[in-house]
Amino acid sequence: MKTAITKIGMDKLRNMTPMAEGGEGFIYEYGGDILKIYKKNVDIASKEKKITLLIQKNLPKEVVKPIQPVYDTHNNFIGYIMPKVSGEEIRVLTNKKYLKANGIGTNDILKMLVRIQEVVEQIHKVGVYIGDLNDQNILFDARGDVFFIDCDSWSIGTEKCEVVMDLYRDPLMSGNDFSESTDLYAESILIWKTITRIHPHGGTMNPDIDIMERMKRGISVIDNPAVKIPRTIKPWRNLSPLLIESLKKVFENKSRSLGRELADMYANLKFCDKDQEYYYGKFDRCPLCDVNAAVISKPKSQGVMGGLTLYAVLNERDVKVVLSESCYIGTDGNAVNIANNHRLAYQKGKFYHFFSDGGLVLTDADNIYFTTKKDTYSIRKRHKGPIYVSGVDIYYISPANTFTRLSATDNGNGIRSIAKCSYDSYFAVDGGEYCIVNKYDGNLIINRNGMNVELPHQGSIINYGIHRDRVSGKWLVVLQDGSGVFRTVVICGNAVEYDTDQIKYECSLGNLCLSNSTIYIPIDGKIRGYSYQKQAFKDFECDVVTPDSRLIKNGAAFTIVNDENIYKLGK
């Protein structure tokens, strides 16, 4: 197919006013398009060949490529016509004022960078290399669409790119031998600089080393205490560690490879209200708020860990956040009963529980709400006190400090007062059995199904965990006082079997479990079992476990309740 051409006389050109001038030519508005006319110092034969090749190439729509060559009235090639696009150079995304004024967040920037990576890969598939890839020859518009300009400088076949910005030049490149690798190096610099607002070889050293020399030596700003970072540069702890590691290898000249790390981060963003910033959503908590935040690894399919089979209970694409082992909030905004997959409109500020028949029980700070076939009920409970639902029974402490069981039936509710509690009391229920920990002046009175055990206890209680051993029927009580000391007590019958303050816990005390006289503790990447009778530890490797994981043990299997999914480990 013959390419259409445009002829323009020199007299007409002399009467036109350029809208811009570059090193190689002049830019004019031409109808609804843009006209570029080369200067006399340009190798016009090489440019004609390159423009012809570009027109023939099937390039992504984001590439603002030539659509017609332009000749003068003597059939001499003088330039080309390309579509007109409007946008800002990508480099303005490193300007804090511009970002704030235009409401552009990290999520918007990542979206554009992901598309840039995809476009570069598509360009490479047709045998074209950009060469001079930098943050001035990619534009973006108000919708976040990106446009690649200045493509007449690209490398196509034997027609090489002749110019490249030094701050993006691959130090491993020989001559002007541009390739996928050299483009990836420049793209990696663009990604890092756009997200962090600093060149990966920026900052200062003492004694300082020229940035070009640092690029050759692979001395980057990442994890390098010898490089001083300006105070105005925001920390990059919110980025995906996999993305940081892959980019670091590029900057250290150890790699010229990027996978889907950028797209993975964009697909897994969470927003921190405190820092007003997005972060990689696979962290267990905001890494800008907490430097000890860790990435939670999630299995994509069944596997074996430490000889135990691990699998995910829920489809992670459906889960916004797991509330408990029985309920999660879906990505559709509904609360979902895991037992029967029933969906209900989620009400903010409410806690969700379910009867064995699937009936919903809601609580807020002061009330319990539930519905039977006969009526809808609202019951007062102690302010911010927990409830436990077992079968059709609801256990709670009333405002009068009475431990109470309410049995909900279609014929009416049976309410039974079980035991008086102190103002400073805590409880748990499991399988219809209960344990209440009451604190009076200088003492603990632990009520286990009506049997009391009294212990001296002088400290305050700022955190607690109460757990039943479903094998032996024993109860584990762990209390933390205001000085950070943990007291671990195991009650067997009406006697204390174990009592120590020598165990330290990094997890929430509600996340522990007790089974067959072994205390199981969630730690990073492991479940730690402590046999207090043998005073011996044993670790079970499991990548999905963090200190924020709640452990439940039934027989030989663990249930691991995380914010993003529920896992089963073992049979």
PyMOL commands that set and color helices and strands:
alter all, ss='L'
color gray80, all
select helices_A, chain A and resi 10-14+44-56+90-94+96-102+106-125+151-153+166-168+180-196+211-217+241-251+261-267+316-318+509-511
alter helices_A, ss='H'
color red, helices_A
select strands_A, chain A and resi 6-7+20-21+25-30+33-38+68-71+77-83+88-89+128-129+138-140+146-148+155-156+269-272+277-280+303-305+308-312+319-324+327-330+334-337+343-345+351-354+360-363+367-371+376-380+388-390+393-397+402-409+412-420+425-430+433-440+443-448+451-456+463-468+475-480+486-492+495-500+513-515+518-523+526-531+536-541+550-554+557-561+566-569
alter strands_A, ss='S'
color yellow, strands_A
deselect
rebuild
show_as cartoon
